Amino acid sequence: MRWCAGRSAALACATAVALAGCATPAAGPAPSAGAPLPQAVAWGVDDLMAQVQPSPWWLRWFQSRSVVAEPVQEGAVGQQTAATLVVDRLIGQRLAERHDHVRRVSLRDIAAASASLPTTPATTTATWVLNGALVPTAPGADKRGATLHLALADLESGKVVARTTVSVQDAGADNAPTVFYQDSPVLMRDPASLSPSRAAQAPRGASVEPGQAGRLRVSALLDQGTAAYNEGRTAEALKAFQAALALPGGDQTRVHTGIYLSQARLGNAAEARLAFARIAALGMTSRSLSVKFLFAPGKTEFWPDPKVSDPYAMWLEQIATQAAASPACLNIVGHSSRSGSAEVNDRLSQQRAERIGEWLQRTSVDMATRSRASGVGFRENLVGTGSDDARDAIDRRVEFKVVDC
């Protein structure tokens, strides 16, 4: 149905299009609030495609359009979870089942081309890039619902051409981070890491960031690397992260985190140290670095398992070194998860921040006059479940905020 030659063939083709069972262009009414995830994703994808449908709608069969989907992020923190991986799969299924007039461009193919030809100009055969963000309800809410944001950006015009949101019932959905994000020593909220999530939530007509095609190349290699890391193929993951670093725009926290995690898992301590030093340096440049230290419950001592806490001394050494090289000062902010009373958590988060400050001063005596500690308890939770497990580990972070002295 994509091409018709001659008058008779054209008439037959037009008749077939007019009678086609897939001829319903509209997405239909939005699902009720708190729709199951499959229903919400299906409607969201249909709504996006309806917004970019030509008029008359059947011309879509005669136009060449293609889309590449970036991994969906949890909108609050920019990480991937078991739930966002399900959304990724559902988006792919819906595009294949109901929108086969749009050619899908694989991130895997973009990654392969980027790794083999890293110095070539950033190009992609996709017309649109599809971004998604799954944003949980406010921290501490009784019901763990979410809002799914989806957007299509046109790579040629640099504009968001379609945008939709749908309420999701995530009861039973697994919001635990994937292995890569669970193992990450830092919370990745720099602009490059959050770019896909922000694109998904941008209004229709908004301009996307410059160099979108180039960002896709880095994103494709990151997707390849994180998938390999999650599955235990560490050497393959390291190769993908190093290829991403070699690209324009590759010098970012997610890439260096991937290199750090891979080198550490492979037992390459010196290389892991260098990678974490770069993570700390990027944090100082962006004026905020959130590190996930695991403390013993209710205490200021680190978790006693050496597999967990052994790297902490190196992390603090590198943070102190990078901070000492900067003319600015540090506000060390302790956070806690939403379990226990507010008073207890305020005091404990303050004490933990003070303990971290003492560690920094052992490496650099200047930190005694160039840092201060504060605690905010659970008032700045990002997850807010109070589950005290991997799902809300980022709520127990220690944040290093760069401030003027």
JOZI-V261326 format. One record per residue. SS is DSSP state (@ for helix, = for strand, . for the rest). PSI is psi in whole degrees, 0 to 359 (NA if undefined). OMEGA is omega as a letter, one per 40 degrees, with the letter a starting at -180 (NA if undefined). Layout:
BEGIN
<<SS;PSI;OMEGA> <SS;PSI;OMEGA>>
END
This chain:
BEGIN
<<.;359;a> <.;343;i> <.;149;a> <.;125;a> <.;129;i> <.;160;a> <@;315;a> <@;316;i> <@;321;i> <@;318;i> <@;317;i> <@;320;a> <@;316;a> <@;320;i> <@;319;i> <@;319;i> <@;316;a> <@;328;a> <@;358;a> <.;140;i> <.;341;a> <.;23;a> <.;8;i> <.;110;a> <.;335;a> <.;155;i> <.;345;a> <.;175;a> <.;148;i> <.;143;i> <.;158;i> <.;161;a> <.;137;i> <.;41;i> <=;151;i> <=;152;a> <@;313;a> <@;318;i> <@;319;a> <@;316;a> <@;316;a> <@;314;a> <@;319;a> <@;316;i> <@;317;i> <@;319;a> <@;319;i> <@;312;a> <@;328;i> <@;326;a> <@;335;a> <.;13;a> <.;136;i> <.;164;i> <.;124;e> <.;154;a> <@;329;a> <@;352;i> <@;345;a> <@;332;a> <@;346;a> <@;4;i> <.;143;i> <.;111;i> <=;146;i> <=;154;a> <=;142;i> <=;131;a> <=;122;i> <.;157;i> <.;136;i> <.;142;i> <=;154;i> <=;117;a> <.;332;a> <.;323;a> <.;357;i> <.;16;a> <=;169;i> <.;141;i> <=;174;i> <@;324;i> <@;319;a> <@;329;i> <@;324;i> <@;318;i> <@;318;i> <@;312;a> <@;318;a> <@;323;i> <@;313;i> <@;319;i> <@;316;a> <@;319;i> <@;318;a> <@;323;a> <@;322;a> <@;349;a> <.;48;a> <.;355;i> <.;346;i> <=;121;a> <=;135;i> <=;131;i> <.;128;a> <.;136;i> <@;330;i> <@;319;i> <@;320;i> <@;319;i> <@;317;a> <@;317;i> <@;322;a> <@;322;a> <@;326;a> <@;333;a> <.;66;a> <.;340;a> <.;359;i> <.;158;i> <.;147;a> <.;110;i> <.;159;i> <.;149;i> <.;1;a> <.;144;i> <.;316;a> <=;156;i> <=;132;a> <=;124;i> <=;147;i> <=;148;i> <=;127;i> <=;106;a> <=;113;i> <=;163;i> <.;169;a> <.;143;i> <.;136;i> <.;358;i> <.;150;a> <.;321;a> <.;130;a> <.;68;i> <=;184;a> <=;164;i> <=;129;i> <=;121;i> <=;131;i> <=;143;i> <=;148;i> <=;128;i> <=;134;i> <=;121;a> <.;332;a> <.;314;a> <.;340;a> <.;24;a> <=;151;i> <=;119;a> <=;348;i> <=;144;a> <=;138;i> <=;157;i> <=;149;i> <=;139;i> <=;138;a> <=;136;i> <=;111;a> <.;22;i> <.;124;a> <.;348;i> <.;144;a> <.;109;a> <.;11;i> <.;139;i> <=;155;i> <.;169;a> <@;317;a> <@;311;a> <@;331;i> <@;321;a> <@;342;a> <.;133;i> <.;345;a> <=;159;i> <=;119;a> <.;95;a> <.;23;i> <.;162;a> <@;319;a> <@;320;a> <@;325;a> <@;359;a> <@;313;i> <@;318;i> <@;318;i> <@;323;i> <@;322;a> <@;333;a> <.;6;i> <.;145;a> <.;157;i> <.;134;a> <.;349;a> <.;152;i> <=;135;i> <.;167;a> <.;148;i> <.;152;i> <.;34;a> <@;320;a> <@;320;i> <@;322;i> <@;326;i> <@;326;i> <@;315;i> <@;317;a> <@;321;a> <@;317;i> <@;325;i> <@;318;i> <@;317;i> <@;317;a> <@;316;a> <@;322;i> <@;317;i> <@;319;i> <@;315;i> <@;327;a> <.;4;i> <.;8;i> <.;72;a> <@;317;i> <@;320;i> <@;321;i> <@;314;a> <@;318;i> <@;318;i> <@;317;i> <@;320;i> <@;325;i> <@;322;i> <@;321;i> <@;329;a> <.;349;a> <.;154;i> <.;132;a> <.;2;a> <.;347;a> <.;77;a> <.;166;a> <@;317;a> <@;321;a> <@;312;a> <@;328;i> <@;318;i> <@;319;i> <@;316;i> <@;309;a> <@;318;a> <@;315;i> <@;320;i> <@;317;a> <@;328;i> <.;356;i> <.;17;a> <.;82;a> <@;316;a> <@;317;i> <@;324;i> <@;321;i> <@;316;i> <@;319;i> <@;319;i> <@;327;i> <@;321;i> <@;323;i> <@;314;i> <@;320;i> <@;318;i> <@;324;i> <@;319;i> <@;322;a> <@;319;i> <@;358;i> <.;18;i> <=;131;i> <=;116;a> <=;119;a> <=;140;a> <.;92;i> <.;135;i> <.;115;i> <=;157;i> <.;144;a> <.;126;i> <.;11;a> <.;172;i> <.;359;i> <.;148;i> <=;160;i> <.;132;a> <.;345;a> <.;116;a> <@;332;i> <@;333;a> <@;311;a> <@;351;i> <.;320;a> <.;347;a> <@;321;a> <@;318;i> <@;318;i> <@;311;a> <@;324;i> <@;315;a> <@;322;i> <@;315;i> <@;319;i> <@;314;a> <@;322;i> <@;321;i> <@;330;i> <.;351;a> <.;147;i> <.;354;a> <.;178;i> <=;170;a> <=;135;i> <=;112;a> <=;113;a> <=;120;i> <=;143;i> <.;159;i> <.;162;i> <.;166;a> <.;68;i> <.;137;a> <.;178;a> <.;157;i> <@;321;a> <@;314;i> <@;317;a> <@;325;i> <@;314;a> <@;316;a> <@;318;i> <@;325;i> <@;314;a> <@;322;i> <@;322;i> <@;320;i> <@;322;i> <@;319;i> <@;320;i> <@;321;i> <@;321;i> <@;317;a> <@;322;a> <@;336;i> <@;331;i> <@;320;a> <.;112;a> <.;337;i> <.;334;a> <@;341;i> <@;325;a> <@;352;a> <@;18;i> <=;154;i> <=;156;a> <=;145;i> <=;159;i> <=;139;a> <.;9;i> <.;226;i> <.;18;a> <.;341;i> <.;35;i> <.;144;i> <.;335;i> <.;302;i> <.;17;a> <.;334;a> <.;21;a> <.;343;i> <.;46;i> <.;198;a> <@;332;a> <@;326;a> <@;27;a> <@;326;a> <@;342;i> <@;345;a> <@;31;a> <.;164;i> <=;124;a> <=;132;i> <=;105;a> <=;125;i> <=;124;a> <=;160;i> <.;142;a> <.;NA;NA>>
END
